[in-house]
Amino acid sequence: MPKDTFLNLAQTKQESITKAIQQAFLDKPMTKLTVSDIVKYASIPRGSFYQYFEDLEDVFKYLVDYSLKAFEQTVL
């Protein structure tokens, strides 16, 4: 899950990064995706990535959790 530095970002910045992460996972298979890809899509420095997430697995877990919550809000 994301670190507190990500959770303390302005909501608009969080949403912008999340949308970029979603697009990166749509455009490339998970096995081919790299941290470099994520930072390019999100237009953030590599150092910021590691301030927000531990690694790619952490990003994937965040995206799954985010997607499940969005789905629950839609269904409920």
Beta strands, then each sheet from edge to edge (+ up, - down):
end
